[in-house]
Amino acid sequence: MKQPKLRNWTLKELQLKGVEKFIAPLAAVLAFVHLFQWYIIDEMRSPPEPVFQVKQPPLVMKGGDPYIRALMRTISASEANDNRPYSILYGGQHVNDLRRHPEICVTIVTGPNRGNCSTAAGRYQIINTTWYQIAPKYHPKPKQLMFWVSYSFEPEYQDIVIYRWLSDPEFWGVDISQLLQQGKLTQVLQRLSSTWTSLGYGIESNSVSPYLPQIYQKMLQEELKAAAKTKLRI
């Protein structure tokens, strides 16, 4: 019986075999460095959070339907009435990192949900689970690295995501802008009160809730005037 020939490995081939052992660990290290840069260093490039000197400040987002914009400012008047609304947490504290939703659960001390905790954050007090439900559909610039996806929580993106969400009749079952143009603000606030419970028809009204119709009318006049000026410039 013929014996199989044993292959004679050359020194060069042995060296290549040795290098192959390090390729996978090296790739893992490079991926980690890239991920670290994406999560940590990019924070330095984030624009500073705006600090406003007026109540019910304008949106950071530019353009859009003035009726939806006015509604967004009305919602934030009740949910995040602060000069730094984009970084505020439930309870009033602020965060500095808006690269993603803060996901900080703050204990609720009053109301029907007392004893639970809330991750509500930002100008529209969106909880983390809601943000990760709507951001994949409405966020304009998600960051992706391999299997990781990140949705920036910076002011402009908070505005854009909420604007697109409110403008989606398929989600809400009605055309919110159309209802507002027909003067049906009460119907809109009632429909949204299960999401934002301080709109006057939910379980957690506050001192601002009774004034939301007047606030909305004021915001609408400002937004219509701004939209008219934009058209004149064009």
Stockholm file with secondary structure:
# STOCKHOLM 1.0

chainA/1-234         MKQPKLRNWTLKELQLKGVEKFIAPLAAVLAFVHLFQWYIIDEMRSPPEPVFQVKQPPLVMKGGDPYIRALMRTISASEANDNRPYSILYGGQHVNDLRRHPEICVTIVTGPNRGNCSTAAGRYQIINTTWYQIAPKYHPKPKQLMFWVSYSFEPEYQDIVIYRWLSDPEFWGVDISQLLQQGKLTQVLQRLSSTWTSLGYGIESNSVSPYLPQIYQKMLQEELKAAAKTKLRI
#=GR chainA/1-234 SS CCCCCCCCCCHHHHHHHHHHHHHHHHHHHHHHHHHHHHHTGGGGGSCCCCCCSSSSCCCSSCCSCHHHHHHHHHHHHHHCCSSSGGGBBTTSCBCSCCSSCCCCCEECCSSTTTTSEECCBTTTTBCHHHHHHHHHHHCSCCEEETTEEECCCCHHHHHHHHHHHHTCHHHHSSCHHHHHHTTCHHHHHHHHTTTSTTSSSSSCCCTTGGGHHHHHHHHHHHHHHHHHHHHHHC
#=GC SS_cons         CCCCCCCCCCHHHHHHHHHHHHHHHHHHHHHHHHHHHHHTGGGGGSCCCCCCSSSSCCCSSCCSCHHHHHHHHHHHHHHCCSSSGGGBBTTSCBCSCCSSCCCCCEECCSSTTTTSEECCBTTTTBCHHHHHHHHHHHCSCCEEETTEEECCCCHHHHHHHHHHHHTCHHHHSSCHHHHHHTTCHHHHHHHHTTTSTTSSSSSCCCTTGGGHHHHHHHHHHHHHHHHHHHHHHC
//
